[in-house]
Amino acid sequence: MEVMIILVPLALALGLAGLVGFLWSLKSGQYEDLEGAAWRAIADDDEQAPPAQPEAAPSRS
Amino acid sequence: MHVTRDFSHYVKDLGAGLKHIDLAVEGVSCAGCMAKIERGLSALPDVTLARVNLTDRRVALEWKQGTLDPAKFIDRLAELGYKAYPFEKASAEATEAEESRFLLRCLGVAAFATMNVMMLSIPVWSGNVSDMLPEQRDFFHWLSAVIALPAAAYAGQPFFRSAWRALKSGNVNMDVPICIGVILALGMSVVETFHHAEHAYFDAAIMLLTFLLVGRYLDQNMRRRTRAVAGNLAALKAETATKFIGPDEISEVPVAAVRAGDLVLLRPGERCAVDGVVVEGRSEIDQSLITGETLYVPAEQGTAVYAGSLNISGTLRVRVSAAAEGTLLAEITRLLDNALQARSRYMRLADRASRLYAPVVHATAALTVLGWVLMGASWHDAIVTGIAVLIITCPCALGLAIPTVQTVASGAMFKSGVLLNAGDAIERLAEADHVIFDKTGTLTLPELEVVNAADIPADVFALAGQLALSSHHPVAAAVAQAANARSPLMGAVEEPGQGVRAVVDGVEIRLGRPTFCGAEALVAQTGSVDPEASVVAFSRGDSKYLFSVRQGLRPDAAKIVAGLQRRGIKVEILSGDREAAVAAAAKALGIGEWRAGVTPADKIARIEELKRAGVKVMMVGDGMNDAPSLAAAHVSMSPISAAHLSQATADLVFLGRPLAPVLAAIDYARKALHLMRQNLWLAVGYNALAVPLAISGVVTPLIAAAAMSGSSIIVMLNALRARKVAGEAASWK
């Protein structure tokens, strides 16, 4: 049962990492346009591509 | 005179030499458009960011400060085939976006905590029936407490705040039992953990919050999305004015930048965006959007013009009057406020359900505690059972029942061309049993159409159409549209207030007033066959023709009216237009009950009369004169071509030329209301099964968790059925 001393904190740390990731993505505006994001993933961007990094532009106002 | 466009009102300075503007774009519906627009705009020099938001149908643009004019973006988008217009986020929209982000953050925290607490709870549940050491169980309980307590404190904020507000004002809403349940469950769990008990309720409490937040978020998101689209539509109607910035210099500015006392130019074919008085010029104006009257009224120096009226024939200079008391707008706004106040007393289905729910739950829990104590149980055991009752009757099915149905139904309505403006519109729409239509612009199309196209030789029609392209007159636009004309004639000259002329193959052709074309004899001969139609004459040398132009009924109006009547809904017309015009429309549509020449106050009086008789009235109208009655009716709907004020007042807005969305909306709403009620009954049924178990004290946290999530999932799945309605409510596309 000593293994729990390692496993339980590890599981919690992983969960916490997921939460931090979620909050970060929310803050950076990645949930602003879910419909567009779905299409962007499969869009052809051979030509001069639109900036791939989502911007939090509207929230900066 | 060269017109400059001044959109500086909308440009935001981001600092560091960067500027930002938001554009609402029409017709962006696919990934292809998204890439095309982003590429097209990024190609402009100095543009640092061009990003399309496909959900809101908007483009965010940033560029380096310098010579680049925002008007250039709009031209570029027009070249790419999209109509665009800058817009400003309404403050309500910004608050809702912020609120929605906060709910999502709470949901993230609650979901994280639920998952981790569950991970700890499952070993405890299985350990209780096998070989778990009490120390290990306590350790797991303590860990659960460490996760659940701060998470609940954070994620529960939306409920705590709302419950506190309600309590402070002496009311009880659904959030009050939620908060009591969560706080008691957490508090009791801590006490139990101290006493090395077998059960703790951390998992139930935090899961309750998660499910409720899902419902809350869906509800919020539905409203946010429709508000965003409504905001776009308002922007795309491009309410600009051409303002004199010097004696001979004009600039196109957004209406928000026009002040009282400014001088604006109103050209033929333009819609007036402000209230004012004509100071120079002579013309006719179409006030159908304001009064419902379809005949044109003459305008000259001293005539008052109102926002929404259409200038027909001559150029006018208008002095903007203050929107002071006594203007038409002020009068309508006053009626509007009264009407809206009357309606705010309507209580939503969810509120009505929770008003019943809260006392029942509290009484049941209190009686359980009391009952167990009387039967000789210890206070501790009695309270634990009481908490189990509070948790198992958790209103999460109730909290999900209505928002999920609303979200699904509003998505389905969106696809059939209906936008929701109000959260409770679906419930009110489903109850409507009497529809009142305005005629002009609602039953009829807002644009004019040529009625006697079949009587005119095709070559003449085509030539007239080409000539018509050179005029701004809306009647000419109807001729050009009907002839499907593309290429204007070279050398066409417009004579203001008269018509257009050009020379083709050595023969002069003219289109305009009968007197201008020398066709008075023809008019006298044919007489006025159709009292509503406007007549425009065409002459080529000696041969004369008459085009009869009028507002046509919406293509499927008769079918939709029949459909409404088949559903047992009474249909009525209330119009500000003349008797002959209204009678003709009523006859064509098979509507027995109609009134003509009614004023906004008359319309309200009629609605009040029906309301007193217990009738739930749905008002469908587009004019400014309809705005107060739209607000007074039980539920209201406007076409997208409606006056700004009406559209903002209406509960629903429909797109496109057919009237079908009106019927579709009613069908979807009825189905949705049926499902909401069904969901509430499902929640009640679940409680009827679970509560006796909880009262009898046999409920373990495992049963509570399973029952709670089971009921929530059933309710959500049932809500998905709102996507489909049977029969004729087809898509408007």
Chai-1 contact restraints between the chains, C-beta under 6 A:
chainA,res_idxA,chainB,res_idxB,connection_type,confidence,min_distance_angstrom,max_distance_angstrom,comment,restraint_id
A,G15,B,F112,contact,1.0,0.0,6.0,A-B,restraint_1
A,G15,B,N116,contact,1.0,0.0,6.0,A-B,restraint_2
A,L19,B,F112,contact,1.0,0.0,6.0,A-B,restraint_3
A,F22,B,G108,contact,1.0,0.0,6.0,A-B,restraint_4
A,L26,B,L104,contact,1.0,0.0,6.0,A-B,restraint_5
A,D33,B,N53,contact,1.0,0.0,6.0,A-B,restraint_6
A,D33,B,L54,contact,1.0,0.0,6.0,A-B,restraint_7
A,D33,B,T55,contact,1.0,0.0,6.0,A-B,restraint_8
A,E35,B,L54,contact,1.0,0.0,6.0,A-B,restraint_9
A,E35,B,T55,contact,1.0,0.0,6.0,A-B,restraint_10
A,G36,B,L54,contact,1.0,0.0,6.0,A-B,restraint_11
A,W39,B,A31,contact,1.0,0.0,6.0,A-B,restraint_12
A,A43,B,A31,contact,1.0,0.0,6.0,A-B,restraint_13
A,A43,B,A35,contact,1.0,0.0,6.0,A-B,restraint_14
A,P50,B,E38,contact,1.0,0.0,6.0,A-B,restraint_15
A,A57,B,A60,contact,1.0,0.0,6.0,A-B,restraint_16
A,P58,B,A60,contact,1.0,0.0,6.0,A-B,restraint_17
A,S61,B,K12,contact,1.0,0.0,6.0,A-B,restraint_18
